Amino acid sequence: ILQRSDNVSSLLIKNAAAIITCNDNDDILYNADMYIKNGEIIKIGSLNNDLKADRVYDMEGKYVFPGLINTHHHLYQTFTRNLSTVQNMELFDWLNALYEIWRGLDEEAIYLSSLTGLGELIKYGCTTCFDHHYVFPNGSENFIDRQLEAADELGIRFYASRGSMSLGKSAGGLPPDDLVQNIDYILADSARLIEKYNDTSKFSMHNIALAPCSPFSVTPELLKESAKLARAYGVRLHTHVAETKDEERFCIEKLGKRPLEFMESVDWVGDDVWYAHGIHFNDDELKLLKETGTGIAHCPVSNMKLASGVCRLPEMLNMGINVGLAVDGSASNDGSNLLAEIRSAYLLHRLNSSNKAPSGYDILKTATKGSAAVLGRTDIGELSVSKAADFFVIDSNGLDMVGTFTDPANLIATTGYNKPADYVFAAGKLISEKGILTGIDEEKIVYKANRKVKELLDKRK
Ligand code: ZN
């Protein structure tokens, strides 16, 4: 097992071929260094040769990028990926089939699936992850606590959520009645988690958002009360909106409004709100997102896999709407790899919008600074003085990288980087080296996780 080096307080990154900062000026620093102390970037650029640090890394021939930030996930779904029975379905049928398995989730499944999904994210350059957990069967009291425990072991920044479902099938919703909870319990548990874990300080490793699942699985009352509670505590709000045409039909038929109109009616727009997907918006709705500062977690692979549609990303970026990138849950991706997501996003929008598509660098920036803004953070998402030392490093020396030196800012989207990053640092600590996580014994976790997947699938009625 590699050492996470928790006792190393200063770091010197030397001679990087390029540091892609993703700052407001889009600076790319060639042959550059970075000096880090206590998890914070203190100096960056061509630095004085006699700077001393606890640990020095010679990064000759390597490219350094800000750590990628995932703005939407369902980590538990890592245990129901690649399931042959649901591969041909769209969202509503897909959910109905999977609820039958997810009902069997227990604490160990949550803990191990969080280690699995977060571990994969880290290997491919991710240093902050938001997770939307909304399935709470019997025995689920400590699910979110166990997720935070897994994140701490790995060393990743974790933005957890108290998700919820309150509208069961018998009341006209999509989920089975035994997977929904009553509103008083949901709100009390939300308050407990916020008070226990939500850390608002700079460089925070733990945050909590409130995240009722979707218009077709929660009541308007729960949305309104969650918004009130979140605003009383100053935490953010997240849900799925405008993902599919089925959802749009559900909202128009049962709620008498289009999805965004409905969200507005329950006080769910604003710069403290972000939605997963945001595909089926009209022009006026895009304007409303811009005017209110409401953010979007763009999940291109999931949207392609479930045939949900294509998010209007080019227009959103042109209008200055806050957009971040996300892999979505592993049952609709089926992996947790943001480097691959960047490339997929780039290619999808090239196909769909040709010369109006965002550049590869635009997508990288969406996955870094854009994602940070969606999560309400200004201390992560770029490599600049006083920002967090969250970054990943790739090697430009391999055969697969020949020629990429002409444009390192675009290469992740255009050429693709199809292997784990060489180094991944979060809060100035080495959390992955050449695809090996420093925080856990992977072999043991893989064995336990596969055993647990089998147990979960065997439980299905
Ligand atoms: Zn989702």
Residues whose N, C-alpha, C, O or C-beta is under 5 A from the ligand:
A	BS01	ZN	A276 D328 G329
